[in-house]
Amino acid sequence: MPAPQGPTQTNLAHAMGLAMQNAVNQQNQSAILSQAATTQCVMSMLSLDSAAIALGAVRK
């Protein structure tokens, strides 16, 4: 059986290209979300540390 030719092959190649682009985009979005979550956690820890220092200064 011969391989598909013409529009069918073109459509399949286009669909595969779009699927690959979507996969790469999803990976990028996941990396951005992970970095944002990490940054938010670090900022939260730093602000808690600052609040504890400030509270210690007030109690003295």
Helices and strands as residue ranges (DSSP letters): H 7-59
